[in-house]
Amino acid sequence: MIETIQSILIYAFIWGSIYLLISLGFSLICGVLRIFHLGYGATFVLAAYATWTFMEDVGLSLIPSLLLMFLVQIGFSLLVFYRGVFQRYLEQEEVLLVLSLLIFVAITHLANFLYPVTAGVSLPTTLVDGTLVIGKVRIAYQMLFAAVGGILVTLIYVLGFLKTRTGLIIRAMSQNLPAALLMGASVNRMYYVAMILSVIPPTICMLLIAPFWGVDPFMGSPLLMTAMLIAILGGLGNLKGSIVASYLIGFIHASVSFLYVSRFMGLAALIITLAVMIYRRGGLFAGETLW
């Protein structure tokens, strides 16, 4: 029993930290642009398959491929999602939701057409091989690095939003957009910044988890669902809520996996989220305010 509790606590921490990376960009878009970004899953697919394309088809090494992939991510986020969809249909939410979802589905099927599962896509982003033993619990070093990466990225974002002028403006926009406009905030420029910031955590996440998560064209859907569940539970757009919700979902997943069966963990997290939303309609924290 002690070994089970130890395993639950360790893996709750690890998965919760990884979920921070998965959900951070989604919560940022919800908090700043007030958009339920159904195309967010495309970020994970692009991170894996753009890197693979540059390496396998263009013949570049890993580092140049990663740099070019980040440029593709930023360009796609700004030109396709923001300029192409969000900016045009910000007042027509149903159109915005449908178009962003369709773009995500199109990217998924394009990846599946170019590199089906049988293509054996894998990213050489393992930092350290082997496992760490804590008591009787074995943890892959790569999972540990992914967890540490989640904490560091989240800490950088939180400090950026709390301590920098740009972060102050973005927080002001998330709390009261008309007041921010009256104070002279460059809203359009801050939206660009928010869109760029939103693609960094899921991209880093994909690179860190690829060695043990597995890469396939349809991986964006479960990752999007995880990001949505965390954002809803924590309070849409609230980073504090997302941090708490990430570890709560991580604890639920770990507990169900070690005490029952792993295939039930998604349903268990959904039931807990539904229960919270019934008794606390806005989630754990106030939604649509970044902090």
GIGIKA-V680907 format. One record per pair of residues at least 4 apart in sequence whose ideal C-beta (glycine too) atoms are under 8 Angstrom apart, sorted by sequence separation. I is the first residue (numbers start at 1). GAP is how many residues later the second one is. If there is no record, write none. Layout:
i,gap
I,GAP
I,GAP
This chain:
i,gap
1,4
2,4
3,4
4,4
5,4
6,4
7,4
8,4
9,4
10,4
11,4
12,4
13,4
14,4
15,4
16,4
17,4
18,4
19,4
20,4
22,4
23,4
24,4
25,4
26,4
27,4
28,4
29,4
30,4
33,4
41,4
42,4
43,4
44,4
45,4
46,4
47,4
48,4
49,4
50,4
51,4
52,4
53,4
54,4
55,4
60,4
61,4
62,4
63,4
64,4
65,4
66,4
67,4
68,4
69,4
70,4
71,4
72,4
73,4
74,4
75,4
76,4
77,4
78,4
79,4
80,4
81,4
82,4
83,4
84,4
85,4
86,4
89,4
92,4
93,4
94,4
95,4
96,4
97,4
98,4
99,4
100,4
101,4
102,4
103,4
104,4
105,4
106,4
107,4
108,4
109,4
110,4
111,4
112,4
115,4
133,4
139,4
140,4
141,4
142,4
143,4
144,4
145,4
146,4
147,4
148,4
149,4
150,4
151,4
152,4
153,4
154,4
155,4
156,4
157,4
158,4
159,4
160,4
163,4
164,4
165,4
166,4
167,4
168,4
169,4
170,4
171,4
172,4
173,4
175,4
176,4
177,4
178,4
179,4
181,4
186,4
187,4
188,4
189,4
190,4
191,4
192,4
193,4
194,4
195,4
196,4
198,4
199,4
200,4
201,4
202,4
203,4
204,4
205,4
206,4
209,4
210,4
215,4
219,4
220,4
221,4
222,4
223,4
224,4
225,4
226,4
227,4
228,4
229,4
230,4
231,4
232,4
234,4
238,4
239,4
240,4
241,4
242,4
243,4
244,4
245,4
246,4
247,4
248,4
249,4
250,4
251,4
252,4
253,4
254,4
255,4
256,4
257,4
260,4
264,4
265,4
266,4
267,4
268,4
269,4
270,4
271,4
272,4
273,4
274,4
275,4
276,4
277,4
280,4
282,4
283,4
30,5
53,5
55,5
60,5
76,5
77,5
78,5
79,5
80,5
81,5
82,5
83,5
112,5
133,5
134,5
139,5
162,5
175,5
180,5
185,5
210,5
214,5
231,5
256,5
257,5
282,5
29,6
30,6
54,6
55,6
89,6
90,6
115,6
132,6
133,6
160,6
161,6
181,6
213,6
231,6
234,6
235,6
256,6
277,6
30,7
55,7
58,7
89,7
131,7
132,7
160,7
161,7
172,7
173,7
180,7
234,7
276,7
29,8
60,8
131,8
132,8
172,8
233,8
234,8
256,8
257,8
276,8
131,9
132,9
161,9
234,9
256,9
54,10
55,10
86,10
89,10
130,10
131,10
161,10
177,10
231,10
234,10
26,11
29,11
51,11
54,11
85,11
130,11
169,11
172,11
231,11
234,11
129,12
132,12
173,12
230,12
233,12
234,12
253,12
256,12
128,13
129,13
172,13
252,13
253,13
26,14
51,14
54,14
85,14
86,14
127,14
128,14
173,14
231,14
25,15
51,15
54,15
85,15
127,15
230,15
233,15
253,15
126,16
169,16
229,16
230,16
233,16
252,16
253,16
128,17
169,17
173,17
252,17
25,18
50,18
51,18
85,18
127,18
205,18
50,19
81,19
230,19
170,20
229,20
249,20
252,20
169,21
202,21
47,22
50,22
81,22
46,23
50,23
80,23
170,23
226,23
166,24
170,24
248,24
202,25
46,26
47,26
46,27
166,27
43,30
46,30
42,34
43,34
245,38
233,39
245,39
157,40
229,40
233,40
244,40
229,41
232,41
244,41
39,42
241,42
233,43
241,43
37,44
157,44
229,44
233,44
241,44
232,45
238,45
240,45
241,45
39,46
236,46
241,46
153,47
154,47
235,47
236,47
238,47
153,48
235,48
238,48
234,49
235,49
238,49
233,50
234,50
235,50
237,50
238,50
35,51
153,51
232,51
233,51
234,51
235,51
236,51
237,51
238,51
239,51
240,51
235,52
236,52
237,52
238,52
239,52
33,53
237,53
238,53
35,55
149,55
150,55
149,56
33,57
38,59
45,59
146,59
149,59
35,61
36,61
39,61
42,61
46,61
53,61
38,62
39,62
42,62
45,62
49,62
62,62
146,62
37,63
38,63
41,63
45,63
52,63
62,63
145,63
146,63
174,63
39,64
40,64
39,65
42,65
49,65
38,66
42,66
45,66
49,66
142,66
41,67
52,69
142,69
143,69
142,70
52,71
49,72
51,72
140,72
48,73
48,75
161,78
127,81
158,81
125,82
157,82
125,83
123,84
125,85
126,85
125,86
123,87
122,88
123,88
122,89
154,89
123,92
122,93
121,94
121,95
117,99
117,100
116,101
115,102
86,105
112,105
111,106
112,106
109,108
82,109
108,109
82,110
108,110
108,112
82,113
107,113
108,113
78,114
81,114
174,114
175,114
174,115
175,115
104,116
174,116
78,117
174,117
77,118
78,118
77,119
171,119
104,120
170,120
171,120
77,121
74,122
77,122
10,124
14,125
18,125
21,125
74,125
11,126
73,126
10,127
6,128
11,128
18,128
21,128
6,129
10,129
14,129
17,129
18,129
21,129
24,129
28,129
161,129
162,129
6,130
7,130
14,130
17,130
20,130
24,130
73,130
161,130
6,131
17,131
19,131
20,131
3,132
14,132
15,132
18,132
21,132
3,133
14,133
17,133
20,133
21,133
24,133
70,133
158,133
3,134
13,134
17,134
20,134
69,134
32,138
32,141
66,141
32,142
31,143
43,155
47,155
43,156
47,156
51,156
32,158
33,158
40,158
44,158
48,158
32,159
43,159
47,159
43,160
47,160
33,161
37,161
44,161
32,162
33,162
40,162
44,162
48,162
43,163
52,163
29,165
28,166
29,166
48,167
49,168
28,169
29,169
28,170
48,171
25,172
26,172
45,172
25,173
25,174
45,174
25,175
44,175
45,175
25,176
26,176
44,176
24,177
25,177
43,177
24,178
42,178
22,179
41,179
44,179
21,180
22,180
41,180
44,180
20,181
21,181
41,182
21,183
22,183
41,183
21,184
40,184
38,186
18,187
21,187
40,187
18,190
18,191
36,192
26,198
27,200
36,200
22,201
26,201
30,201
25,202
26,202
23,203
27,203
34,203
22,204
23,204
26,204
27,204
22,205
26,205
31,205
32,205
30,206
31,206
19,207
23,207
27,207
30,207
31,207
22,208
23,208
29,208
31,208
27,209
28,209
27,210
19,211
27,211
28,211
27,212
27,214
24,215
27,215
24,218
23,219
20,222
23,222
20,223
23,223
22,224
20,226
19,227
19,228
17,229
16,230
17,230
19,230
16,231
19,231
16,232
18,232
16,233
17,233
13,234
15,234
16,234
12,235
15,235
16,235
14,236
13,237
12,238
15,238
11,239
12,239
15,239
12,241
11,242
12,242
8,243
11,243
12,243
9,245
8,246
11,246
7,247
8,247
11,247
8,250
7,251
8,251
4,254
34,254
4,255
30,257
31,257
30,258
31,258
32,258
31,259
28,262
